[in-house]
Every structure is written in structure tokens, then in C-alpha cells.
């Protein structure tokens, strides 16, 4: 389905240029689901961790919160208009700023978790508008129509991309034939470079920016291919074919040890690619179709891959080097996963919030509770910030204290 920004999720990301004011907030600092938190509970109370507060007046949406300078930012849709909500860390609404028409289709709501640089916030709507907003007053500094400006069209479930910024460059994947993937000046929206890629539509994937042996590369999953570009020039370095029958690929690729793991749902699964030393080519190491998360992504830890399937509705552990399944379980439903202090935090499509320990040969469910507040799907990805676990379900955002006293 959508990359339900859900996703889907959020802490400070230090850009490859070392500019610490850039917050590319999607699944943690490196977009791999890891949160560098410490002093967290190793086991929750019987009824789950303490809920510090819940805000139940968000508009519809699947996005995750961003925490910056003592404030929380999140998007939601009221009527057919998307808004940025600004809140205190105690759950009080400070203000909300409208930014434009949002997706009102079968799964209505916001899709893009904000990216923040200094006092500017960037978000992409499900209707294909790219917006730069001044957080001091909510004014729109600039916006681009990704479809009319870059010869593209919307996709089935609404345009879904968590934007990424490096220095003055903002990267985005409109999916046009000519302007397939673009880099824009984040101050003006002006086009810096454009790549034709393979000409496929956008596919709900949020891109990954990596530094491979000193070379900055932008990697993303388009309609039928995983594509890598030189981040400075936009030149396509390589393309690797991978499609499924709905062309839905919401999981951001994961870079680890000079390899890329790419995976999608509907029974098609994923594969491991080894990058050449210069990043100009890749070689497939293995492929596994059983672990097929649609939009819950995975965690890579100590030589293993952990995640839940879509069509194969189980949790799996795969060997990183071989792709072989080491064990699987149906103890909890499929969902998204993040990690901190060596443990897995999962949020399933049935509303199960669980703390798991990955052990040799099995998952140990340490603690589990259910999310009952909120509306619609349990799709938003989890976020940990300063010992607080944030869970979003539709119109509700909940903050759970998971700090050790």
C-alpha cells in the first residue's frame, strides 16, 4: 500500500555534509530503523508502558512525528486539506498550518513525514505538491507541482515520499519520463539536476542517501527498478530490475557493509546487492521471496535480517550472508519494526505494540499491549525520542514513557 509514513518515524539525521541542522526524519538517523537511545526499559509493566499523553485531534494520516528544538511536528488532513501540527512535548497543540490539498482516495490522509532544515519544513502531498513552509509563520515559501512541472502523474494510492535533503539539495522522485528523479534547490525550488532514470513511475519509496567509499549516492526503488544515482550530478550509476504486480515498493533500501538490501511485498521479497568499490555497478548475492514486507521494513542486526511478511504473514529471521531463513513465527501479526538498545519494537496491523528480543533460533516477546485509541489503520511507523515511544494511529498520537528510572 502506501508508504504510510507510516510511515511511515524520527530523530536527528546528520547529513553526509555534516550539517547538523538537517533533519531527514524517516526511520531514524540513517533511515534503517535504528534509534540511538539509551537507558530504556528492558521490560514493560503488565499493562504496557505508561502513556504520558494522547492527542486525539489530528487529522487523518499515516505520518510519524518529528521532534526538534523542544517541539513536535506532524502532518494530518482535515477535510481535504493537509496541515502541519506543531505541539509541545507534553502533547499540547501550539499551532497548525495548512499546506494544500491532500489525498482523499480509498485511504485518505497525509503520507509525508516532515523534513526540517533550520526554520524551513518540507513535505510532499499525496496529490503531488512539494511544499516548503516557513515554520515561523506557516507561510509557503515555495511549492512545485511534481506532476505538471515534471511530466508525471499520480500513482494508485497517492504520491508517497519522505523527502531527503543534503546541504542545499532536496531530492525527490516525481516519476516522469524525462524528469524521473530530480534534485532541487531547497531555498527556491529551482531544478539543479534531473535524471531520466528508467522512466518508471514513483513507487511509494523514500530514497536513501549513502556515502560509499567517499562517493555520495542516492538510491531508491521506482516502478520496476532499484536505481542508484550520483547525488551531485544525477548521473545514473546502475539500475537493478525488481517489480511486483502492483508496483508498490514502500521500503527504503538499507545500506550495510558495502551492500544494499532491497525488499517489497506481495510475495516477491527481497535481494542483497554488493556494490563495486566505485559504486558504478552491483552484483546480486542472493534473493529470498519469503520475507516480503509491504511497508513495515526490516532491521539488520548482528548478521541477521528481522521483519514480517505481507503475503507470508509471519515474522522472519534471515541470515544476512546467505538469505536463508533461520526461524519464523506467527506469535504476533505483521507490522512495522524499529530498534533501540538491541531490542525490537513492533507495531502490528492489529494494533499490537510489542517489545521483542531476537535470540538464536527464536523471537522472545518480552512485553505486549494493544493500541485502542485512534482511528483507521495501524500503519504509522514508530518513533523513539529522548526515552519516549511515539505511536500514531490515524487521528491520535500517543506518547509512552519507556525510560528506566
N, C-alpha and C positions, 0 to 999 in steps of 0.2 A: 504494500500500500504506500502510504506517503512517508516521507521522511518526517516523521512526525516528531519533529523537533522536540519531537518527541525526542521527538525527539528532542530527537529527539534531540539541559545538561551543561557543569560550568565553573571554571576557575580561571585564574590569570594565565594567559598563554604568552610567553616571551617569544616575540617574533624572531625569525632567523637573523634579522639585522641587529638583534639585541635591544630593540626599542621597547622598554618595559611598559610603555603607556598603551600598547596594543593588546586588546582583549579579544582574542578569537575564541569565543566561548562555545565549544561544541565537544562534549565528552572529555573534558579535562584539558590540561595544558598542551598535550600532544595529540589530541583527538583520538586517543587509543583507549579511553575509558578509565585511565588511572588518575586518582586524585591524591596529591602528596600531603595527606593529612596524617596526623599522629595523635596518640592518646585517645583512641576511640574505644568504645565498649567492645569487648570480645564476646559478649552475650547480652541479649536484651532481656528486660523484665518479661514476666509471663504474658502480659497483655501488649507487648511491644514497647518500643522506646517512647519516652514522654513526648507528647505533642505540645510544643511550645505555643503554637498558634495555628489558626487556619483562616485563610481569606477566601470567602466563597462568592465574591462578586467580580471575578474575572469574566471576560467574555469567552466565547468558545475558542478552543485552540489546543495545540499539541506541543507547544514550545516549552523550553526549560528556562529557569531564571539565570540571570547574570548578576553577580554581586561585585560592586565596585565602589570604593570610597565611602563605605558605610551605607550604601543604598542598594536596593534590589530592583532590577529591571526585567520585565517580562511582557510578552505580547498576548493580546486576546481580541476577539471580534465581537462587537456589539451591533446588532442589526446586520448590515453588510459592510461595516467599517472596521478596519483594523486599528487598534490602539496600542501605544506603549504605556504600560503602567509603571509608575515609579513609587516604590514603597520603602518604608523604614525596615530595618532588620527585626523589628518587633511586629511586623505584619500590618502596619498602618499605611493606608493609601496617602501619598503625598500629592500626586497629580497623575493625570493621564492625558496623553496627546494622541489625537487621531492622525493617521498617515495615509489612508486611502482605502479603496475598495478591496475586500478580501474574498477568498473563495467560499462560495455558498452552495457548492455541489453536494454530492451524496455524503461527504464527510466535511461539513463546514467548520471553518476555524483557521487560526493562524498556524503557519508552518515554520517560520524562520526565527530561530533564536537570535537575539540581537548580537551584533559585534560592535564594540565600543572602542574608540580611539580618542583620548582626551575628552573633549566635550561633544564629540560627534558620535551619533549612533547610526548604524547601517542595518537595514532589514530588507528582505525581498518578500513581496506579497505573493499569494497563490495565484493572483491574476497577472503576474509578470511585471510588476512595477518594482524598480530598485530605488530605495529611498535613503537619502542622507538627511538626518534630523539633528538640529541644534538642541542639545539637552537643557540648555539654559532657559529656553522659552517654548520649545516644541515646534519652532518654525522649520519648514522643509527647506534645507539649503539648496539641494538639487535632487532631481529624480530622472530616471531613464525608463522608458518602456522597452523591456527586453525583447518583446516580440516585434513591434513595429520598427524599432531602431536597429534591430539586429536580425532581420529577416527570418524570424522563427514563429512558432505557435505554441499554445499551451498544451500541456500533457493531460492525460486522463484524470488524474486526481489533483490537479493544480500544481503549479510550479513550486518546487520544494528544494531549497538550498540554504544551508547555513554558511554565510559568507566568510571569506578569509582574506586578511589584509597583511601585507608585508611592506613596511615603510609607507610610501605614498601610493602603493599599488593595491587595488582591490580586484580580486579575481572572481569571475562569475562564468556560468555555463548556460548561455541563452539557448543553445542547440540549433542555431541557424545553419544553413548550408555553407554560407560564406563566413559568418561570424559565429562559429561553433562555441569557442571558448575565448573569453576576452579578458584583458586587463585594463582597468580604468584608473584615472587619477582620482584618488579618494576625496580630494578637496573640491573638484569641479565636475566629476563625472565624465571628463573627456577621455576618449579612447586612446590608449597608449599602444596596445598591440592587439591583433586579432588572429586567431588560428582557425583554419577550416576543419582541423581535426579529421574525423572520418565522416563528418556531415550528419551524424545521428542526433536525434532529439535528446534533450536533457532527460535524466533518468532518476531524479529524486536523490542523487548522491551529493553529499557535501565534500568538496575537494580536500586534498591533503597536500601540505607544503612540506617538503623534506630537504635536508641538506645531505646529499650523497657524495661523499669524498670531496667536499668543497663545492659541489655544484647544486644550486637551488633548482628543484624540480617540482612542478605542480602535477599531481596525479589525481584522476577522477574516473568515475565509471559513467559512460554515456550509454546510449540506447543499446548498442551491441558490442561495445569495446571498452576495455580499460585503456586509458590514454595517458601518456606522460609528455609534458612539455617543458622546455627550458623556461623557467619562471621569468627570466629577464627579457627574453626576446619573443617568446611564444612559439618558437620552432618546435614542431612535433618530433620527439626523440624516438618513440615507438608506440605501437598500438597492439593490444592483445585481444583477440575475439572472445567475447563471453556474452551470451544473451539468454533470456528466458522468455516464455510465451507471452508475458505481459510487459516485458522491457522495464521492470521495476527493480532498481538496484540501490536501495537507500543506505547501505552500509559503507561508511568511509573506509577505503583501504587502510591497512595497518602496515607500517614500515618497521622492520626489526632485523638487526644483524645483516644488513645489505640485502634483505629480502622484502617482498611485498606479499601480504595475504589479502586476497580479494574474494568476496563471498556474497551470494544473494539467495533468494528463496525459491519457492515453487518446485523443490526437488532437484534444483540444478547445482546447489552447493558452491564450493569454492576451490581455489587453487593457490599454490605457492609459487612465486616467481623469484628467480635470482637475478639481480641486476649486475650488468657488467661493471667493471671498475669505473668507467667514464659515464655510466648511466645511459648509453646510447642504445642498449639492447637488453632483452631479458630472455631467460631460459626457464621453461616450466620444470619444476622439481617434482611436484605431484599434484593430483587432483582428487577431491573427495566430494561426492554429491550428497552424502547423507546429512552432514551438518549444513543446514540450509536456512539460516535466519533471514526472515524477510526484512526486518528493520530493527532487530534487537541487538545487533552486532555481537562481538565476542571480546574476550580478554585473553591475552597471551601472557603466560606466567610460567617461569622455570621450565621452559621447553615443552609446554603444552598449550593447547588452544581450548578454551572453555566457552560454550554458548549453547543456545537452544535452537532447535529446528523449527521450520514453518510447516511444511507438509509432513515432515518427520517430527511430530510434536513431542520431542524428548530433549533432555539436556545431555550434551555430549562432552567428552574429553578426547581430543585428538593429539597425537604425537606431532610436534612441530616439524621434525625432520622427515617423517615418513607419511604423514597424513592418515595413519591408521587410527581407528577408534580404540581407545584403551578401556573406556567404560561409558555407560549411558544410564539414564534413569528417567522415570515418569513421576517422581515424587512430587514435583510441582509443575505447573503449567508453563508453557513457553512465554518468553518475555524478554525485556532488555536487561543488560548487566553492566555494572561498573565495578571498580575495585579500589580498595584502600587498605593499607597495613596488612596485605597478604590475604584478605578475605574478599569474598564476592558479595555484592549487594544486588539482588534481583527484584524486579517488579514485573509481575506476570499479567497476562491479558485477562485473568480472572480476578485481578486486584490483590494477589498475594504479594506481600512485601517480606522478603526473606534475607537472612544473613547466612551465607554458606561458607564452609571450609573445604577447599579442594584437597583431597587426600589421595594417596596412592591407591587406586582401584575403586574409589567411590567419592561421591559428594556427601558431606555431612551437613544436614540442615541444622544449624545451631539454634536459630530463633526464627519465628514466623508470626506475622499478623496480617490482618486484612484491611484494605483501604475501602471505606464505605462512604466517605464524603465525596462530593463532586458529581459530575455528570459525564455521560458518554464513555468513550473507550479509555482503557488503561494503557495508553501508548507513549506518554511523555517519558523521556529518559530521566533518570535520577541525577541529582547533583549533590555533592558534599562540599561545604564551605565552612571553615572555622568550627568544625565539630557539629554542624547542623546538616541533617539529611533533608533535602527538599524533594517533595513528591507533588506532581501536578496531575490532576485528573479533570479535564475539561474546565469548568468554571471555578475549580477550587485549587488553591495552592496550600500545602501543608508543610510545616517545619517541625522536624523531630530532633530532639537533643540526643545525640549518640556519643557525647563526650564522657570519658571516665572522670569521676570526681576526684 
